[in-house]
């Protein structure tokens, strides 16, 4: 009977970690649905980006209030969960505060005291985040794409963190032996009097209950990440490492377009010639992107990494002037479509055509053409997400596959084709202005 708690804990650990691994495998599978792209150049710059932006939070603190609060939550939550290692050892082997004997009372007390201070700071920071989101109602949290699940998700994670921090402090406050030692109880000592009228047995039940709910909550939180915007906790690091290092105004060459242009410029090329004997007769790759599988894997990872913080949308000039475009919504819709494709594969073994695609079913041409390509969203993103690359790829599809550009652009491109310039003047008439 004495080993039943240990067995139950082992089952909880196995199920929690197993389900998390399964979801991570699914996540990697979905990201790999994207086209290949090489982002392994200049590794020193990439490691520096990851260290400064993902680990150092350098872009977060550009907005001091939210940045400072986020750093508290980020550092606090990560460091406090070091204690999870002790909980796992205690849970599997039936020990209690196993690190106390290993580290000694002084150092162990210092660690737990530090953890308690961080837990309190995290609780306060998360409460302020909740007030900013639900009471002050900061505008970027109330855009139309933030209704329903995105709004609930943002609050759910705050509640998770409040409960986990509270349980950690209650667990320490009701641990009679820990309180009597007077080491590390820098915050919990002020909570202990709340439970002073309870008997020793009741205190033990409360302490054990808080312990179990705390570790179970951590496993639930771990598996909730896959369904939440908080995947950025894991993906911010690879996302910043594989981010585009080229100047923001430099757009990539499309290999398919380059091949077509070279053929047009080659006087000896016959575009209607039959392929050589034995040559592949593969269908030519489409221009641009109309669905998630036309995007590259970094763009799909961007979609999963999106924190839905809305900084991109808040600086978007198109959005500020009432246009339909929201860079945050572009990333959220891309992720939603990718999830739909992933579930289709799970159900059928391979993707079965569902007569839907990212373009039109999720993202409208109106949104795409509202973009000014100013790169403000890319510059502002705290984890180096690039919504503009998705917008430009989908625009390319509209122009080159569907000839569906706005009339102004079609006129300009026709003029370039016929006159070698964007204006509707014959090349021979270009210099007529000088005679006027």
C-alpha positions in Angstrom: 0.0 0.0 0.0 2.9 2.4 0.8 4.0 2.2 -2.9 0.6 3.2 -4.4 1.4 7.0 -4.4 4.7 6.2 -6.2 3.0 4.0 -8.8 0.3 6.6 -9.4 3.0 9.3 -9.8 4.9 7.1 -12.3 1.7 6.7 -14.3 1.1 10.4 -14.2 4.6 11.1 -15.3 4.5 8.5 -18.1 1.1 9.7 -19.5 2.0 13.4 -19.2 5.4 13.1 -20.9 4.1 10.6 -23.4 1.3 12.7 -24.6 3.6 15.7 -24.8 6.1 13.8 -27.0 3.2 12.6 -29.3 2.1 16.2 -29.8 5.6 17.4 -30.5 6.0 14.7 -33.1 2.7 15.9 -34.7 4.0 19.5 -34.6 7.2 18.6 -36.3 5.3 16.6 -38.9 3.1 19.6 -39.7 6.0 22.0 -40.0 7.7 19.6 -42.4 4.7 19.8 -44.7 6.3 23.1 -45.9 8.8 23.4 -48.7 12.5 23.1 -48.0 14.6 26.2 -47.5 18.2 26.5 -46.4 18.6 28.6 -43.3 22.0 27.3 -42.1 24.2 30.1 -43.3 26.1 32.5 -40.9 25.6 30.3 -37.8 27.4 32.8 -35.5 24.8 35.5 -36.3 22.0 33.0 -35.8 23.2 31.9 -32.4 23.6 35.6 -31.5 20.0 36.2 -32.6 18.7 33.4 -30.5 20.7 34.4 -27.4 19.7 38.1 -27.7 16.1 37.8 -28.8 14.7 34.4 -27.5 16.8 34.1 -24.3 17.7 37.8 -23.7 14.2 39.1 -24.6 15.8 42.1 -26.2 12.9 42.9 -28.5 10.3 42.4 -25.7 11.7 45.2 -23.6 11.3 47.8 -26.3 7.9 48.3 -24.7 9.1 48.7 -21.1 6.0 47.9 -19.1 4.9 44.8 -20.8 8.5 43.8 -21.5 9.6 44.1 -17.8 6.5 42.1 -16.7 7.1 39.4 -19.3 10.8 39.1 -18.2 9.6 38.5 -14.7 7.1 35.8 -15.8 9.6 34.2 -18.2 12.5 34.1 -15.7 10.3 33.2 -12.7 8.4 30.5 -14.3 11.5 28.8 -15.9 13.6 29.0 -12.7 10.8 27.9 -10.3 10.2 24.8 -12.4 13.7 23.7 -11.6 12.0 22.5 -8.5 10.0 20.1 -10.7 13.1 17.9 -10.7 12.9 17.6 -7.0 9.2 16.9 -7.1 9.7 14.1 -9.7 12.4 12.4 -7.6 10.2 12.7 -4.5 7.2 11.4 -6.4 9.0 8.4 -7.8 11.0 7.3 -4.7 8.7 8.5 -1.9 11.2 10.9 -0.5 10.4 14.4 0.8 12.5 17.5 -0.2 15.3 15.2 -1.3 17.5 18.2 -2.3 17.6 19.5 1.3 19.9 16.7 2.4 22.0 16.9 -0.8 22.5 20.6 -0.9 22.5 21.4 2.8 20.0 23.6 4.8 21.7 26.9 3.9 21.9 26.6 0.1 18.6 24.8 -0.1 17.0 27.5 1.9 18.5 30.1 -0.3 17.1 28.4 -3.4 13.6 27.9 -2.0 13.6 31.5 -0.7 14.6 32.7 -4.2 11.8 30.5 -5.7 9.2 31.9 -3.3 10.1 35.5 -4.2 9.9 34.8 -7.9 6.6 33.0 -7.4 5.2 36.1 -5.8 6.5 38.3 -8.5 5.1 36.1 -11.2 1.7 36.1 -9.5 1.8 39.9 -9.4 3.0 40.2 -13.0 0.3 37.8 -14.3 -2.4 39.7 -12.3 -1.3 42.9 -14.0 -1.4 41.2 -17.4 -4.9 40.0 -16.6 -6.0 43.6 -15.7 -4.4 45.0 -18.9 -6.2 42.5 -21.0 -9.6 42.4 -19.3 -10.1 45.6 -17.3 -8.1 48.3 -19.1 -8.8 46.4 -22.4 -5.7 47.4 -24.3 -6.8 47.8 -27.9 -4.5 45.2 -29.5 -6.1 42.5 -27.3 -9.5 43.2 -28.6 -9.2 43.1 -32.4 -11.8 40.9 -34.1 -9.4 38.0 -34.5 -9.0 37.8 -30.7 -12.6 36.8 -30.1 -13.6 33.3 -29.0 -10.8 30.8 -28.4 -7.9 33.3 -28.8 -9.4 35.4 -26.0 -10.0 32.5 -23.8 -6.6 31.0 -24.5 -4.9 34.3 -23.4 -6.8 34.2 -20.1 -6.4 30.5 -19.5 -2.7 30.7 -19.4 -2.8 33.5 -16.9 -5.1 31.5 -14.7 -2.8 28.5 -15.0 0.2 30.5 -13.8 -1.8 32.1 -11.0 -2.9 28.7 -9.7 0.6 27.1 -10.1 2.3 29.9 -8.2 -0.3 29.8 -5.5 0.0 26.1 -5.0 3.7 26.3 -4.7 3.4 28.8 -1.9 0.6 27.0 -0.2 2.6 23.8 -0.4 5.4 25.4 1.5 3.2 27.3 3.9 1.5 24.1 5.1 4.7 22.0 5.3 5.1 22.2 9.1 8.6 20.8 9.2 9.8 23.2 6.5 8.2 26.2 8.4 9.8 25.1 11.7 13.2 25.0 10.1 12.8 28.6 9.1 14.9 28.3 5.9 13.7 29.7 2.6 10.2 30.5 3.8 10.6 34.2 3.0 7.1 34.5 1.5 5.3 31.3 2.8 5.9 32.3 6.4 3.3 35.1 5.9 0.8 32.6 4.6 1.3 30.0 7.3 -0.8 31.9 9.9 -3.8 31.4 7.7 -3.6 27.7 8.4 -2.6 28.0 12.1 -5.9 26.7 13.4 -5.7 23.5 11.4 -4.6 20.2 13.0 -1.3 18.5 12.0 -3.2 15.9 10.0 -5.3 18.5 8.1 -2.2 20.5 7.3 -0.5 17.4 5.9 -3.6 16.7 3.7 -3.5 20.3 2.4 0.2 20.1 1.8 0.0 16.8 -0.1 -3.0 18.0 -2.0 -1.2 21.2 -3.1 1.8 19.0 -4.0 -0.2 16.7 -6.2 -2.3 19.4 -7.9 0.9 21.5 -8.5 2.7 18.7 -10.4 -0.5 17.5 -12.2 -1.0 21.1 -13.2 2.5 21.3 -14.6 1.9 18.3 -16.8 -1.5 19.7 -17.9 0.2 23.0 -18.7 2.9 21.1 -20.7 0.3 19.4 -22.9 -1.8 22.5 -23.2 1.0 24.3 -25.0 0.3 22.5 -28.3 -3.2 23.8 -28.4 -2.2 27.3 -27.3 -0.4 30.4 -28.5 2.1 29.6 -25.8 4.0 27.2 -28.1 6.3 30.2 -28.4 7.8 29.1 -25.0 9.4 26.2 -27.0 9.5 27.5 -30.5 10.9 31.0 -29.9 14.4 29.5 -29.8 14.5 27.7 -33.2 12.3 30.5 -34.7 14.9 33.2 -33.9 17.7 30.9 -35.0 16.2 30.2 -38.4 14.9 33.7 -39.0 15.8 35.5 -42.2 19.1 37.4 -41.9 18.9 39.3 -45.2 18.0 43.0 -45.2 14.3 43.4 -44.7 13.8 45.2 -48.0 15.4 42.3 -50.0 12.9 39.9 -51.3 14.0 36.4 -52.3 14.3 35.3 -56.0 11.8 32.8 -57.1 13.6 30.0 -58.9 10.6 29.2 -61.1 10.4 32.8 -62.3 14.1 33.0 -62.8 14.0 29.8 -65.0 11.1 31.2 -67.0 12.9 34.5 -67.6 16.1 32.8 -68.7 14.1 30.8 -71.2 12.5 33.9 -72.5 15.9 35.6 -72.9 17.5 32.6 -74.6 17.1 33.0 -78.4 17.7 29.3 -78.9 15.1 28.1 -76.4 11.9 26.7 -77.8 9.3 26.8 -75.0 7.0 24.5 -77.0 9.7 21.8 -77.7 9.1 18.3 -76.4 11.2 17.3 -73.4 14.3 15.2 -74.3 13.9 11.5 -74.2 14.0 10.2 -70.7 13.5 13.6 -69.2 11.1 14.1 -66.3 7.6 15.3 -67.2 6.8 16.7 -63.8 4.1 19.4 -63.5 5.9 22.7 -63.2 6.0 24.2 -59.7 3.3 26.8 -59.1 4.2 30.4 -58.7 3.7 31.7 -55.2 1.5 30.1 -52.5 -2.2 29.4 -52.3 -2.1 26.9 -49.4 0.1 26.0 -46.5 2.0 23.3 -48.3 3.2 25.9 -50.8 4.9 27.9 -48.0 8.3 26.9 -46.7 8.8 25.2 -43.3 10.2 28.3 -41.6 7.0 30.2 -42.5 4.9 27.3 -41.0 7.1 27.4 -37.9 6.4 31.1 -37.7 2.7 30.4 -37.6 3.1 28.0 -34.7 5.4 30.4 -32.9 3.1 33.4 -33.0 2.4 34.8 -29.5 -0.7 36.6 -30.6 0.6 39.7 -28.7 -0.6 42.0 -31.5 2.5 44.2 -31.6 2.7 43.6 -35.4 -0.9 44.6 -36.0 -0.6 47.7 -33.7 2.2 49.2 -35.9 0.7 48.1 -39.2 -0.2 51.3 -41.2 -2.9 49.4 -43.2 -4.6 48.3 -40.0 -4.3 51.7 -38.4 -6.2 53.2 -41.4 -9.0 50.8 -41.1 -7.9 48.3 -43.8 -8.8 44.6 -43.5 -5.2 43.5 -42.9 -4.0 42.3 -39.6 -0.5 40.7 -39.7 -1.4 38.8 -36.5 -4.5 37.4 -38.2 -2.4 36.3 -41.2 -0.3 34.1 -38.8 -3.3 32.8 -36.9 -5.1 31.8 -40.0 -2.1 30.1 -41.4 -1.8 28.1 -38.2 -5.5 27.2 -38.3 -5.3 26.0 -41.8 -2.1 24.0 -41.1 -3.8 22.4 -38.1 -6.8 21.5 -40.4 -4.4 19.9 -42.9 -2.7 18.0 -40.1 -6.0 16.6 -38.8 -6.9 15.6 -42.3 -3.7 13.6 -42.5 -4.4 12.0 -39.1 -7.8 11.0 -40.2 -6.9 9.6 -43.7 -3.3 8.6 -43.4 -2.5 11.1 -46.2 -4.0 14.4 -47.2 -7.4 14.0 -48.8 -8.5 17.0 -50.9 -11.0 19.0 -48.8 -11.7 21.6 -51.5 -10.3 24.3 -49.2 -7.1 26.3 -49.2 -5.4 29.1 -47.3 -6.3 31.6 -50.0 -9.9 32.7 -50.0 -11.1 30.2 -47.3 -8.9 31.7 -44.6 -7.1 34.8 -46.0 -8.8 37.0 -48.5 -7.2 38.9 -51.4 -8.5 42.1 -49.8 -6.2 41.5 -46.8 -3.2 40.7 -49.0 -3.5 43.8 -51.2 -3.9 46.1 -48.2 -0.3 45.4 -47.2 2.2 48.2 -48.0 5.2 45.9 -47.6 6.7 48.3 -45.1 8.1 45.5 -42.9 6.9 47.2 -39.7 5.3 43.9 -38.5 8.6 42.0 -39.1 10.6 44.7 -37.2 8.2 44.7 -34.3 7.7 41.0 -33.7 9.4 40.0 -30.4 10.3 36.5 -31.8 11.3 37.5 -35.4 8.2 36.2 -37.2 7.8 37.3 -40.8 4.1 37.8 -41.8 5.2 39.8 -44.9 6.8 36.7 -46.5 3.5 34.9 -46.5 1.7 37.9 -47.8 4.1 38.3 -50.7 4.1 34.6 -51.6 0.3 34.7 -51.8 0.3 37.9 -53.8 2.6 36.2 -56.3 0.2 33.4 -56.7 -2.7 35.8 -57.3 -0.7 37.7 -60.0 1.1 34.9 -61.8 -1.3 32.0 -61.5 -4.7 33.8 -61.5 -3.9 37.2 -63.1 -6.0 38.6 -60.2 -4.1 41.7 -59.4 -5.9 45.0 -58.8 -6.7 47.0 -62.0 -4.0 49.6 -61.2 -1.3 46.9 -61.0 -2.5 45.1 -64.1 -2.4 48.4 -66.0 1.1 49.1 -64.8 2.4 45.6 -65.7 0.8 45.8 -69.1 2.6 49.2 -69.7 5.9 47.6 -68.6 5.4 44.7 -71.0 4.4 46.9 -73.9 6.3 50.2 -73.3 9.2 49.2 -71.0 7.9 51.6 -68.4 5.0 51.9 -65.9 3.5 54.8 -67.8 1.1 54.5 -70.8 3.4 56.2 -73.3 5.1 54.7 -76.3 8.8 54.5 -76.0 9.2 56.9 -78.9 7.2 59.5 -77.1 9.1 59.5 -73.8 11.0 62.6 -74.5 8.2 64.7 -75.9 8.0 66.6 -72.7 11.2 68.5 -73.5 9.5 70.1 -76.6 6.6 71.5 -74.6 
